[in-house]
Amino acid sequence: MSVNLYYLRGLSLQNPNLWEFYIIDAPTNLKFLITDITLPFEKLETETRNTGSKHYTGFTPVGDFSITFRETTDFDVQNYLTEWKNSIYDPIRKVFNVGPGKYKTAILAFEKPFFIANIYSKVFQFNKLKIKGVDDLSLNYTGQDSLTISATFTADEIVEGSISNISTQGITSIATDILSRFI
């Protein structure tokens, strides 16, 4: 076996399904219903000079991202997302509402197997998370999968790091979840 293959065998690779996404103040079952999320990052922009060399010209801030949820028979996800959207925009009067509740905080945490339990190896906190809208529902009589709902979000800032970088509110949410696994 070559040295490279031997080294690769010893690496601990992150499993793409060992993550949890929390929206603070959302129903606790919502994290179990999330099936897909694309993590947005800032992008650096470059420009090509006449000589063919490239140089940096700026950056593109964190953009919109989508989250796909499984829907319950009581439409918990649709109701939660619609209530949040309606707290920001009144669809009857066609005006934006004033007051609190427009922004939320969310946490994406990656798990790492550690003995008999899992610990979080990487955590992202989404600050000033805003809902932009709920995608159209696609219904059919031929599918056997559960109904899914996708929604579009944006955030002012994504803080990357470990538990020490996360807000007190976020740590409390994670700690509550970890304790609920053992109780």
Number of C-alpha atoms within 10 A of each C-alpha: 6 7 8 8 9 10 10 11 10 8 8 9 9 13 11 8 10 13 17 17 22 24 19 16 11 16 12 13 11 18 15 12 18 20 16 14 14 10 14 15 14 12 12 11 12 13 12 11 9 7 6 8 9 12 11 10 10 11 11 10 14 16 14 16 17 20 17 18 22 21 18 14 9 8 12 16 23 19 11 14 18 15 12 19 19 15 17 21 16 12 11 7 8 8 10 12 14 10 8 9 12 17 15 18 20 23 23 19 22 20 20 18 14 9 7 5 11 13 13 18 15 15 22 21 26 23 18 16 19 21 22 16 15 18 12 9 10 8 9 8 5 6 8 7 7 11 16 18 22 22 17 15 16 18 22 13 16 20 14 14 14 14 18 9 14 18 15 11 12 20 15 13 18 19 10 11 13 14 9 9 8 7 5
